[in-house]
Structure formats: C-alpha cells, structure tokens
Amino acid sequence: AGLREAVPDMILQVGGSISFAPEGDGADAKWLSDDTRHMLAELDPKPDQVTIAINTSQMNIMELMTADDIAGTSMERPELAATYREMTVPAGPEWVEEHLRRLQAAGIQPHFQLSSIPQLETVERLIRRGKYTGPLNLTWVGIGGGFDGPNPYNIMNFIQRVPDGACLTLETLMRSVMPVNAMAVAMGLHTRCGNEDTIWGAKGEKLGSVDQVKQVVRLAKELGREVATGKEARDIYRIGTTYADADETLAKLGYAPNRQPGQVGFTHHA
C-alpha cells in the first residue's frame, strides 16, 4: 500500500516462482507449496503482476557458477550448494492452469518465466485453448542447470519463436548478466539486473543493485535507447488489459489463428 502511494506508476510484481533457502544443514531448497503459491492471487493490495513458471524442471543454479562467483558467500558451504544443485521447479499442468485461472479472476497479470522453447510452446497451447487471454510478457531465463544457458544461439532461437506482439526480457546470472543485458538493449528487448542475479561487476568487484541499475541506464543511453518512465512501462506491459477469448488473444499477440474443423493449408497470410 505504501508503494502504491509513493510511486503510483511503478509496476508492482510479486515473485510467484520463488524458492526458499534450506533451514539447517541437509535440508532441501524448496519452493512454496501449490496452495501457498495460489494465495498470491488473493494479496491485498493486489500486485500488477505475479511471475509464473511453466512445466516442472530441474533448476540447478549452481551449474554455471564458478569458485570466483561464490567466493565470500554462503554458497561456499558444501551442504548449501548441494541443496541448490538439486532444486527443481514444481509447475505441472494442473497447477499452472489453476494458477492462471485465479490470477486472471483477480485481475493480476501473469509474467511467464521460461527456461526454453518447449516452455514457450506450452504457453502458446494454453493460449490456443483459452486458458490465458491477455498480453504476453515473458522472461527468458538463461541460467543453465536444466534451463537454457546464456549462449547467443539459445537467445536468438528463443527470440525467433516469440510472437511479435509479446514483450520479452532476458535474464541470466553472475558475470553473464551485463553481456546479456547489452544484447537485450541492442535488440530492443528488456533487461533484468540486481542482487538476485549477480553480486559482481568487474572480476572481484562487488556491485549492488542500485549501481547495477545505473550501469544498465548508462548502457541504454550509449545505445540510444531511452529508459521508459513508470507510465510508459505500464503501457508497454499493457497492465490491466485483457482479451475476450483465444481468437482475440492470438490476433493481438501475432500468432496464427486456430485451425478450424476441415480447414487445410495455411491459417495465416501476410
């Protein structure tokens, strides 16, 4: 409520795709339970967005990290690193459909956190079946360990499959963050930074979230990309917008329409 008053144009997003640090040695790094995550649709005041994972998968956040990356952090503890190495994302079909239903009923926009093209294809099928009818805001999460890694070929293949009407952010971790953000800005995509993804600037130099934001702002200005205001960001994400049905959603996003019974050949023409 305080943020709504202090910065009314800021997009307020709650992480529905979130894990919790293990409590004690040998415990697991577990995600919130299904029922607890569903309760995010009942928050009051409600957020503008809740992030949602698609398809149960491995999320080994340790795979790409080097000894330098974790130096001086709790991740140097072998038992803690082991729990995060074994972490999985619980996001099966039944939970996803029910979560989307609750978020849409509450007027909260889902922000899809996707590890790879197969998860994007699942989102497309959900849209085609009318399970989600709204703007498509995506984050490609290139952190390896069961997700795509921060490889330019992975990025470009994913971009190629995203419809023109969607809004795409690129995400990675540790010292891959700045190079991937540079690619995102250059291509007109959106960036992500902060201490959840990295604590480093140059090698051996710690960089806080505020300084990371300033770094990306400098980069954007150098590349001629003006940083959006809060109101402009809300317009870009189409906060508060919904569509009538699957057909309107497909058309707004730039997907080909659903094939009708007996229809043959192409369903979409330039």
C-alpha positions as CSV (number, residue, x, y, z in Angstrom):
1,A,0.0,0.0,0.0
2,G,2.9,2.4,0.8
3,L,4.5,1.8,-2.6
4,R,1.2,2.5,-4.3
5,E,1.1,5.9,-2.7
6,A,4.8,6.7,-3.0
7,V,5.3,5.5,-6.6
8,P,1.8,5.1,-8.2
9,D,3.2,4.4,-11.7
10,M,5.6,1.7,-10.6
11,I,4.8,-1.9,-11.8
12,L,4.5,-4.0,-8.6
13,Q,5.4,-7.6,-9.3
14,V,5.4,-10.5,-6.8
15,G,7.7,-13.5,-7.4
16,G,5.4,-16.5,-7.7
17,S,8.3,-18.5,-9.0
18,I,10.4,-18.5,-5.8
19,S,12.4,-20.9,-3.7
20,F,13.3,-20.7,-0.1
21,A,16.8,-21.2,1.4
22,P,17.0,-24.5,3.3
23,E,16.7,-24.3,7.1
24,G,19.6,-26.1,8.6
25,D,22.3,-28.4,7.2
26,G,21.0,-31.2,4.9
27,A,17.6,-29.6,4.3
28,D,16.2,-29.0,0.8
29,A,15.9,-25.7,-1.1
30,K,12.1,-26.0,-1.6
31,W,9.6,-23.9,-3.4
32,L,6.4,-22.7,-1.8
33,S,3.6,-25.3,-1.8
34,D,1.0,-25.2,-4.5
35,D,-1.7,-23.9,-2.2
36,T,0.6,-21.1,-0.9
37,R,1.5,-20.0,-4.4
38,H,-2.2,-19.9,-5.3
39,M,-2.7,-17.5,-2.4
40,L,-0.7,-14.9,-4.3
41,A,-3.9,-14.2,-6.3
42,E,-5.5,-13.1,-3.0
43,L,-3.0,-10.5,-2.0
44,D,-4.4,-7.1,-0.8
45,P,-3.5,-4.7,-2.1
46,K,-3.0,-6.8,-5.2
47,P,0.1,-6.5,-7.3
48,D,0.1,-5.7,-11.0
49,Q,1.9,-8.9,-11.9
50,V,2.8,-12.3,-10.4
51,T,5.6,-14.4,-12.1
52,I,4.7,-17.9,-13.1
53,A,6.9,-20.9,-14.0
54,I,5.8,-23.4,-16.7
55,N,6.5,-27.1,-16.6
56,T,8.3,-28.9,-13.8
57,S,12.0,-29.0,-14.5
58,Q,15.5,-29.0,-12.9
59,M,16.7,-25.7,-11.6
60,N,20.4,-26.3,-10.7
61,I,21.5,-22.7,-10.1
62,M,25.0,-23.9,-9.2
63,E,25.9,-25.4,-12.6
64,L,27.2,-22.2,-14.2
65,M,28.7,-20.7,-11.0
66,T,32.5,-20.7,-10.6
67,A,34.6,-20.6,-7.5
68,D,35.0,-16.9,-8.1
69,D,31.3,-16.3,-8.3
70,I,30.6,-17.8,-4.9
71,A,33.7,-16.5,-3.1
72,G,32.9,-15.0,0.2
73,T,29.2,-16.1,0.1
74,S,27.2,-18.7,1.9
75,M,27.3,-20.8,-1.3
76,E,30.8,-21.8,-0.4
77,R,29.2,-24.1,2.2
78,P,29.1,-27.5,0.5
79,E,25.8,-28.6,2.2
80,L,24.1,-25.4,1.0
81,A,25.5,-25.6,-2.5
82,A,24.3,-29.2,-2.7
83,T,20.7,-28.3,-1.9
84,Y,20.6,-25.7,-4.6
85,R,22.2,-28.1,-7.0
86,E,19.3,-30.5,-6.6
87,M,16.5,-27.8,-6.7
88,T,13.6,-28.4,-9.1
89,V,10.7,-26.2,-10.3
90,P,7.2,-27.6,-9.4
91,A,4.9,-26.3,-12.2
92,G,2.8,-29.1,-13.6
93,P,-0.1,-28.7,-16.0
94,E,-2.9,-28.8,-13.4
95,W,-1.2,-26.3,-11.1
96,V,-0.4,-23.9,-14.0
97,E,-4.0,-23.9,-15.3
98,E,-5.5,-23.3,-11.9
99,H,-3.0,-20.6,-11.1
100,L,-3.7,-18.8,-14.4
101,R,-7.4,-19.0,-13.7
102,R,-7.0,-17.5,-10.2
103,L,-4.7,-14.7,-11.3
104,Q,-7.0,-13.7,-14.2
105,A,-10.0,-13.7,-12.0
106,A,-8.2,-11.4,-9.6
107,G,-7.2,-9.0,-12.4
108,I,-3.5,-9.8,-11.9
109,Q,-1.3,-10.2,-15.0
110,P,0.9,-13.3,-15.1
111,H,4.6,-12.8,-16.2
112,F,5.8,-16.0,-17.6
113,Q,9.3,-17.1,-16.6
114,L,10.5,-19.5,-19.3
115,S,13.7,-21.6,-19.5
116,S,13.5,-22.7,-23.1
117,I,11.4,-23.1,-26.2
118,P,9.4,-26.1,-25.0
119,Q,8.0,-24.0,-22.2
120,L,7.1,-21.2,-24.7
121,E,5.3,-23.8,-26.8
122,T,3.3,-24.8,-23.7
123,V,2.3,-21.2,-23.1
124,E,1.2,-21.0,-26.8
125,R,-1.0,-24.1,-26.3
126,L,-2.5,-22.6,-23.2
127,I,-3.5,-19.5,-25.2
128,R,-4.9,-21.5,-28.1
129,R,-7.1,-23.4,-25.6
130,G,-8.3,-20.2,-24.0
131,K,-6.6,-20.9,-20.6
132,Y,-4.9,-17.5,-20.8
133,T,-6.4,-14.5,-22.6
134,G,-4.2,-11.4,-22.1
135,P,-0.9,-9.7,-23.1
136,L,2.1,-11.9,-23.3
137,N,5.0,-10.8,-21.1
138,L,7.9,-13.2,-21.0
139,T,11.3,-13.6,-19.4
140,W,13.8,-15.9,-21.0
141,V,15.8,-17.4,-18.0
142,G,19.2,-18.4,-19.2
143,I,20.8,-19.8,-16.1
144,G,21.7,-23.3,-17.2
145,G,21.3,-26.4,-15.0
146,G,18.1,-27.6,-16.7
147,F,17.4,-24.2,-18.3
148,D,18.9,-22.7,-21.4
149,G,22.5,-21.4,-20.8
150,P,23.5,-17.8,-21.7
151,N,24.5,-18.7,-25.3
152,P,23.7,-16.2,-28.1
153,Y,22.4,-19.1,-30.2
154,N,19.9,-20.1,-27.5
155,I,18.8,-16.4,-27.2
156,M,18.2,-15.9,-30.9
157,N,16.4,-19.3,-31.3
158,F,14.1,-18.3,-28.5
159,I,13.5,-14.8,-29.9
160,Q,12.6,-16.3,-33.3
161,R,9.8,-18.2,-31.7
162,V,8.3,-15.4,-29.6
163,P,5.4,-13.7,-31.4
164,D,5.8,-10.1,-32.4
165,G,3.0,-8.9,-30.0
166,A,4.8,-10.2,-26.9
167,C,7.2,-8.3,-24.6
168,L,10.5,-10.2,-23.9
169,T,13.1,-9.8,-21.1
170,L,16.4,-11.6,-21.0
171,E,17.7,-12.9,-17.7
172,T,20.9,-14.8,-16.7
173,L,23.2,-14.9,-13.7
174,M,26.5,-13.7,-12.3
175,R,29.0,-12.2,-14.8
176,S,26.8,-13.2,-17.8
177,V,24.3,-10.5,-16.7
178,M,25.9,-7.5,-18.2
179,P,26.8,-9.0,-21.6
180,V,23.3,-10.5,-22.0
181,N,21.8,-7.1,-20.9
182,A,23.9,-5.4,-23.6
183,M,22.5,-7.8,-26.2
184,A,18.9,-7.2,-24.9
185,V,19.3,-3.4,-25.1
186,A,20.8,-3.5,-28.6
187,M,18.0,-5.6,-29.9
188,G,15.2,-3.6,-28.3
189,L,14.4,-6.2,-25.7
190,H,14.2,-5.7,-21.9
191,T,16.8,-6.1,-19.2
192,R,17.0,-7.5,-15.7
193,C,19.6,-6.9,-13.1
194,G,20.1,-6.8,-9.3
195,N,21.5,-8.9,-6.5
196,E,19.1,-11.8,-7.1
197,D,21.0,-12.5,-10.3
198,T,24.6,-11.2,-9.6
199,I,26.6,-9.5,-7.0
200,W,29.5,-8.7,-9.3
201,G,30.7,-6.0,-11.6
202,A,34.3,-6.5,-12.9
203,K,36.0,-9.6,-11.6
204,G,36.5,-9.4,-7.9
205,E,34.4,-6.2,-7.6
206,K,31.1,-6.4,-5.9
207,L,28.2,-4.3,-7.3
208,G,25.0,-3.6,-5.5
209,S,21.5,-3.5,-7.1
210,V,21.4,0.3,-7.4
211,D,24.8,0.5,-9.1
212,Q,23.7,-2.3,-11.5
213,V,20.6,-0.3,-12.5
214,K,22.8,2.8,-13.1
215,Q,25.1,0.7,-15.2
216,V,22.3,-0.5,-17.4
217,V,20.9,3.0,-17.7
218,R,24.3,4.3,-18.9
219,L,24.5,1.4,-21.5
220,A,21.0,2.2,-22.7
221,K,21.8,5.9,-23.2
222,E,25.0,5.0,-25.1
223,L,23.0,2.8,-27.4
224,G,20.3,5.4,-27.9
225,R,17.6,3.5,-26.0
226,E,15.6,5.9,-23.8
227,V,14.7,4.4,-20.4
228,A,10.9,4.1,-20.0
229,T,9.1,6.0,-17.3
230,G,6.8,4.1,-15.0
231,K,3.7,5.1,-17.1
232,E,5.4,4.0,-20.3
233,A,6.4,0.7,-18.7
234,R,2.8,0.1,-17.8
235,D,1.7,0.8,-21.4
236,I,4.4,-1.5,-22.8
237,Y,3.3,-4.3,-20.5
238,R,-0.4,-3.5,-21.1
239,I,-1.1,-3.6,-17.4
240,G,-4.9,-4.1,-16.9
241,T,-5.6,-5.3,-20.4
242,T,-7.5,-8.5,-21.1
243,Y,-8.9,-10.1,-24.3
244,A,-12.3,-11.6,-24.9
245,D,-11.2,-15.1,-26.0
246,A,-8.5,-17.3,-27.6
247,D,-9.1,-15.9,-31.0
248,E,-8.6,-12.2,-30.0
249,T,-5.6,-13.1,-27.9
250,L,-3.9,-14.9,-30.8
251,A,-4.6,-12.0,-33.1
252,K,-3.3,-9.4,-30.6
253,L,-0.1,-11.4,-30.0
254,G,0.7,-12.1,-33.6
255,Y,0.1,-15.8,-33.5
256,A,-1.6,-17.6,-36.4
257,P,-5.3,-18.3,-35.7
258,N,-6.5,-21.6,-34.5
259,R,-7.3,-24.1,-37.3
260,Q,-11.0,-24.6,-37.9
261,P,-12.5,-28.1,-38.4
262,G,-11.9,-29.1,-42.0
263,Q,-9.6,-26.2,-42.7
264,V,-6.5,-27.1,-44.7
265,G,-3.4,-25.2,-45.8
266,F,-2.0,-22.0,-44.1
267,T,-4.1,-20.4,-41.4
268,H,-2.3,-17.1,-41.6
269,H,-1.2,-15.0,-44.5
270,A,0.9,-11.8,-44.7
